[in-house]
Amino acid sequence: MLGRLFQLDKLGTTPRRELVAGITTFVGMVYIVFVNPAMLAEAGVDRGAAFTATCLAAALGSAVMGLWANLPIALAPGMGLNAYFTYGVVLGMGHSWQVALGAVFLSGWLFLALSVFRVRAWLIAGIPHGLKLAMSAGIGLFLGLSR
């Protein structure tokens, strides 16, 4: 049944292999469930609410990716953006977490609109291939040298 639903034979995999991959991915990502609420609590967000929201966002996003898009990609809240939210916007700039969360909400709708109306794809297509490669290399070098 799972093989037909997810076209496992066509993709050259087995239910057992996919189960092991799923467990491995979960073990590799489960730290987010504990670190994210602790980080957001420093900004004043209720730790229990942040824990619940983190779990729901990861479960819903991963389920949509697997069941609707049929892609084996797990999704969870981004730790870098949450760190920026907490330490940059709330603690650094002095905004309340409610105002910062409102800005995140509005930016999410804006990004959705840019994606739906294909503006994002148009902008990405306008970047020359060499520049895309250079940006990837630059980000990699920055990460490698920023220790």
C-alpha positions in Angstrom: 0.0 0.0 0.0 2.7 2.5 1.0 4.7 1.5 -2.1 1.8 2.5 -4.4 0.9 5.6 -2.5 4.4 7.1 -2.6 5.6 5.3 -5.8 8.5 3.7 -4.0 9.3 1.1 -6.7 9.5 3.9 -9.3 11.9 5.8 -7.1 14.0 2.7 -6.4 13.5 2.5 -2.6 11.6 0.3 -0.1 9.3 1.1 2.9 12.0 -0.1 5.3 14.6 2.2 3.8 12.2 5.1 4.0 11.4 4.3 7.6 15.1 4.2 8.5 15.6 7.5 6.7 12.6 9.1 8.5 13.9 8.0 11.9 17.4 9.3 11.1 16.0 12.6 10.0 13.8 12.9 13.1 16.8 12.1 15.4 18.9 14.7 13.5 16.2 17.4 13.8 14.5 16.8 17.2 16.9 19.2 19.0 14.9 22.0 17.4 11.9 21.1 19.6 14.0 21.9 22.7 16.3 24.7 21.5 13.7 26.8 19.7 11.4 27.3 22.7 14.3 28.1 25.0 15.6 30.7 22.5 12.1 32.3 22.1 11.5 32.3 25.8 14.5 34.7 26.1 12.4 37.1 23.9 9.5 36.7 26.3 7.4 34.1 24.4 5.8 31.5 26.6 8.0 28.4 26.5 5.1 26.0 26.4 3.4 27.9 23.5 6.7 28.0 21.6 7.2 24.2 22.1 3.7 23.5 20.8 4.0 25.8 17.9 7.4 24.3 17.0 6.1 20.8 17.1 3.0 21.7 15.1 4.9 23.7 12.4 7.4 20.8 12.0 4.7 18.1 11.8 2.4 20.1 9.5 5.2 21.2 7.2 6.7 17.8 6.9 3.3 16.1 6.4 2.5 18.5 3.6 5.8 17.8 2.0 5.4 14.1 2.2 1.7 13.6 1.5 1.0 16.4 -0.9 4.3 17.1 -2.7 5.5 13.5 -2.3 9.0 14.7 -1.4 11.1 13.2 1.4 11.9 16.5 2.9 11.4 17.3 6.6 10.6 20.9 7.6 11.1 22.7 10.9 11.4 26.3 12.1 14.7 27.8 11.0 17.0 28.3 13.9 18.9 31.2 12.3 15.8 33.3 11.7 14.6 32.5 15.2 18.0 33.6 16.6 17.7 36.8 14.6 14.1 37.3 15.8 15.2 36.9 19.5 18.6 38.4 19.7 18.5 40.9 16.8 14.9 42.3 16.7 13.6 41.7 20.2 16.6 42.0 22.5 18.8 44.0 20.1 16.4 46.5 18.7 14.1 46.6 21.7 10.8 45.7 19.9 8.3 43.6 21.8 8.0 40.0 20.7 4.4 40.6 19.7 5.5 43.4 17.3 8.3 41.3 15.9 5.9 38.4 15.4 3.5 40.7 13.6 6.4 41.7 11.2 7.1 38.0 10.6 3.4 37.4 9.8 3.3 40.2 7.3 6.6 39.2 5.7 5.2 35.7 5.3 2.2 37.0 3.4 4.3 39.3 1.3 6.6 36.3 0.4 3.6 34.2 -0.5 2.2 37.0 -2.7 5.6 37.3 -4.5 5.7 33.5 -5.0 2.0 33.3 -6.2 2.4 36.1 -8.7 5.8 34.7 -9.9 7.7 37.8 -9.0 10.2 35.7 -7.0 10.8 33.4 -10.0 11.2 36.4 -12.3 13.8 37.9 -9.9 15.7 34.7 -9.6 15.7 34.1 -13.3 17.2 37.6 -13.8 20.4 36.7 -11.8 23.1 35.5 -14.2 24.3 31.9 -13.6 27.8 32.9 -12.8 26.6 35.3 -10.1 24.5 32.6 -8.6 27.6 30.4 -8.4 29.6 33.2 -6.9 27.0 33.9 -4.2 27.0 30.3 -3.2 30.8 30.2 -3.0 30.8 33.5 -1.1 28.3 32.2 1.5 30.3 29.0 1.8 33.5 31.0 2.4 31.9 33.3 4.8 30.6 30.3 6.9 34.0 28.6 6.7 35.9 31.7 7.8 33.4 33.1 10.4 34.7 30.9 13.2 
